[in-house]
Amino acid sequence: MSQFTVYANKNAKTRKNFPYLIDIQSDLLDELQTTVVIPLCKVSQLHDQIIAKLCPLVEIGGGKFVTMSQQLAGIDRSQLGKEITNLSENRAQFIAAIDFMILGI
């Protein structure tokens, strides 16, 4: 598994609001059964209530999505669905969002 890979959300209860999950955990921890993910939701669901530094925007398959950094979670890897894409090019934004959430910088 590669860091910053986006997966389909297999969870039937949450996939309507969060169709994708981005795996942000370091590749050094691939041996663990769990991983840390950030859910992604469609921009249209938030009605312009986006904190840009906390929730970077990304494009997947022509659609715009918001990384909901404040909702990051640890999940079992078996809960990850099909691999969709990799967003490593947005690495700096994701790290900055986590820093902002934890450190306020």
MIDOKOL-358819 format. One record per residue: residue in three letters; x, y, z of N, C-alpha, C, O, CB in turn. Coordinates in steps of 0.2 Angstrom, whole numbers, plus 5000, padded with zeros to 4 digits. Glycine has a CB too. Example, Ala and Ser with C-alpha at 12.3 -4.5 7.8 and 13.67 -1.06 7.14 Angstrom:
<atoms>
Ala506649725039506249785039506649845039507149835042505749785045
Ser506449895035506849955036506450005039506750065040507049975029
</atoms>
This chain:
<atoms>
Met500449945000500050005000500450065000501050065003499550005006
Ser500250114997500650174996500350234999499750244998500750194988
Gln500750275003500450335006500150385001500350384996501050365010
Phe499650415003499250454999498850424993498650454989499650514996
Thr498750354994498250324989497550334991497350324997498450244989
Val497150344987496450354988496050284986496150254981496150414983
Tyr495650264991495250204990494550214990494250264993495450154996
Ala494150174987493350174988493250164995493550124998493050134983
Asn492750194998492450185005492050125005491450125001492150245008
Lys492250065008491750005008491250005013490749965013492249945009
Asn491250055018490750055023490050085020490050145019491050105029
Ala489550045020488950055018488650115022488250155019488449995018
Lys488750125028488450175032488750245031488450295032488550165039
Thr489350245028489750315027489850335020490050385019490350315031
Arg489850285016490050295009489650345005489950375000490150235005
Lys489050355007488650405003488950475004489050515000487950405005
Asn489150495011489450555012490150565011490450615009489250575019
Phe490450505011491250505011491350445006491550385008491550495017
Pro491350454999491450404994492150374994492250324992491250424988
Tyr492650414996493350394996493650405003493450455007493650434991
Leu494250375004494650375009495350385007495550345002494550315014
Ile495750425010496450435008496850405013496850435019496650505006
Asp497350365012497750335016498350375017498750385013497950255014
Ile498450405023498950455025499550425029500050455030498750515028
Gln499450355031499950325035500650315031500650295025499750265038
Ser501150325034501850315031501850235029501650195032502350325036
Asp502250235023502350165020502750125025502750065024502650175014
Leu503150155029503550115034503150075039503450025042503950165038
Leu502550085039502050055044501550005040501049985043501650095048
Asp501749985034501349935030501249865034500749835032501649925024
Glu501649845038501549785042500949785047500749735049502149765045
Leu500749845049500149855053499549835050499449845044500149925056
Gln499049805054498449785051497949845050497449845047498049735056
Thr498149905054497749965053498150015049498750015048497549985060
Thr497750065047498050125044497650185046497050185048498050115036
Val497950245045497550305046497350335039497750345035498050355050
Val496750355039496350385033496050445035495850465040495850335030
Ile495950485029495550545030494950535025495150525019495950615028
Pro494350545027493850535022493750595017493950655019493150535026
Leu493550585011493450635006492650645005492350595004493850625000
Cys492450705005491750715003491750764997492150804995491350745009
Lys491150764993491050814988491050884990490750894995490450794984
Val491350924986491350994988490651024989490451064993491651044983
Ser490150994985489451024985489151004991488551034993489050994979
Gln489350964995489050945002489150995007488750995012489250875004
Leu489651035006489851085012489551155011489651185016490651085012
His489251165006488951235005489451295007489251335011488351235009
Asp490051295004490551345005490751355012491051405014490251405003
Gln490751295016490951305023491651265024491651215028490451275028
Ile492151285020492751245019493351285022493451345020492951225012
Ile493651265027494251295030494851265025495051215026494351275038
Ala495051305021495551285016496151255018496451205016495751345011
Lys496451285024497051255026496951195030497451155030497351305031
Leu496451185032496251115036496051065031496151005032495751125041
Cys495651085026495351035021495551055014495151085010494551045022
Pro496051035012496251045005495851015000495550965001497051015004
Leu495751044994495351024989495750974984496350994983494951074985
Val495450924982495750884977495250864972494650864972496050814981
Glu495550844966495150824960495250744959495850724959495350864954
Ile494650714959494750634957494150624952493550634953494550594964
Gly494450594946493950584941493550634938492950624936493550524943
Gly493850694938493450754936493050784941492750844940493050734930
Gly492950754947492550784953492950814958493550794959492150734956
Lys492750864961493050904966492850874973492250874975492950984966
Phe493350864977493250834984493650874989494150904988493450764984
Val493350874995493650905001493950845006493650805007493150945005
Thr494650855008494950815012494650835019494850895021495750815012
Met494350795023494050815029494550795035494450745039493350775030
Ser495050825035495650815040495450805047495650765051496150865039
Gln494950845049494750845056494350785058494150765063494250905057
Gln494250735052493850675054494350615052494150555051493250675049
Leu494950625053495450575051495350515057495150525062496150595052
Ala495450455054495250395059495750335057496050335052494550375058
Gly495850295062496250235061495750185060495250175063496650215067
Ile495850145054495350085052495750025051496350035049494950115046
Asp495449975051495749905048495849915041495349935037495349845050
Arg496449895038496549895031496049855027495949875021497249865030
Ser495749805030495149765026494549815024494149795020494949705030
Gln494549865028493949915026494049955020493649995018493849955032
Leu494649955017494849995011494549955005494649895004495550005011
Gly494249995001493949964995494449974989495049964990493350004993
Lys494249974983494649974977495150034977494850094979494249974971
Glu495750024975496150084974495950124968495850094963496950054973
Ile495950194969495650234964496250274961496250274955495150284968
Thr496650304965497150344962497650364968497550344974496950414959
Asn498250394966498650414971498750494971498850524965499350384970
Leu498750524977498750594977499450624980499450674984498150624981
Ser499950584979500650604982500850674980501150714984501150564980
Glu500550704974500750774972500450824977500650884977500550784965
Asn499950804981499650844986499950834993499650864998498950834986
Arg500550804994500850785000500850845005500650845010501450754999
Ala501150905002501350955006500650985009500651005015501651015002
Gln500150985005499451015008499250965013498950995018498951015002
Phe499250905012499050855018499350865024499050865029499050785015
Ile500050865024500450875030500350945033500250945039501250865028
Ala500250995029500051065032499451065035499351095041500051115026
Ala498951025033498251025036498350985043498051005047497750985031
Ile498650935043498750895049499150935054498950945060499150825048
Asp499650975052500051015056499551075059499651085065500651055053
Phe499151105055498751155057498251125062498051165067498351185051
Met497951065061497451035066497851025072497451035078497250975063
Ile498450995072498750985079499151035082499051045088499250925078
Leu499451075078499951125081499651195080499851245083500551125077
Gly499151205076498851275075499251315070499251385071498751305081
Ile499751285067500151325062500051315055500351345051500951315064
</atoms>
